[in-house]
Amino acid sequence: MFNGTSHYSIVCPITSNIAEWPTKVPLPEGMAIRGAILVDQIRSLDRRHGGFRFICKAPPAILATVKQRLAALLGLGANDGFTP
């Protein structure tokens, strides 16, 4: 995928503000990091430069929710040929 062939990663930042919002996906209790994923703040980061490190992997159900909300935000439908 993209992250494996490039020095860049496409990410959604995580905030410690857990107030409910349609574009936030809360992380479940017990993870190494707490907060909510900001689906509407997608970014591309160069991993070669500081500040980028793996902390933990989100559960599949959380990733599925993030993908659904990203698709809705970007207007990606089931028949557009895009497979996240």
Secondary structure, DSSP 8 states (H G I E B T S, - for coil): -HHHHSSEEEE--EES-----TTEEE--TTSSS-SEEEGGG-EEEETTSSS--------HHHHHHHHHHHHHHHT--TTSS---
